[in-house]
Amino acid sequence: MTKNLRLGINIDHVATLRNARGGENPCPVRAAELCKEAGADGITAHLREDRRHIRDRDIERLKNEIALPLNLEMAMTDEMLSIALKTMPHAVCLVPEKREELTTEGGLDAARYEKQIAPFVQKLQDAGIRVSLFIAPSHEQIHAAQRIGARAIEIHTGAYCHLLGAAREKERHAISEAAILAHGLGLEVHAGHGLNYNNVGAIAAIPEIIELNIGHFIIGEAVFVGIKEAIVAMRRIIHESRATSHESR
Ligand code: PXP
């Protein structure tokens, strides 16, 4: 198991700020360049059906101008499939999408929609794009992801981040068990959603998780300290909890 943990920065909310006034600023591509300079391992961007933040042109530019792997988050629609196959990002993360939600509220129901998801994943992976499924830390969903043939899963940490006390610890335990199961089945294990300086440590300490994708908190923090400093601080916390967990396992 690797000690390293890749950090992908989701830059959607730089585009949210830009779109609040129209025009070009602040530019998500410039943000991605700064993420690279700060040592990020990848850039994540969610092209939503309603284009509320990231737009088609952003995806094209992120792919062509930024020398970091691009992880395109998208819903399972024909439109998104053709954009992905045209753009050829390093990776695609399949997420469920509801128009009315503020952010991705739940995981993909891979168990229920296995038959529809499998051919979709295969088209992307046949083209050489690594696919992850954004799912809840449930054993049923993980077994479905394996049957589907996805290379990776991204465990939804949103519930863990919102809970407190014993309920949070129970959810963290579920995430850890899910990560162990998925890793044992040969899936790459990623995690993300709602992570911040206070809650990231316990997730980073799970050795089976090899990638975290973090957006909203880092972009918010960047308003105060700049994006580089926010990433460096996040990285430090991740590194420290990862180092301690490897000593203890
Ligand atoms: N991973 C996935 C699949 C997501 O949909 C999101 C939110 O777009 C994130 C990670 C990042 O979540 P946050 O912005 O809360 O850090």
Boltz pocket constraint, residues with backbone or C-beta under 6 A from the ligand:
constraints:
  - pocket:
      binder: B
      contacts: [[A, 10], [A, 12], [A, 46], [A, 73], [A, 93], [A, 95], [A, 103], [A, 104], [A, 134], [A, 154], [A, 191], [A, 192], [A, 193], [A, 194], [A, 195], [A, 213], [A, 214], [A, 215], [A, 216], [A, 217]]
      max_distance: 6.0
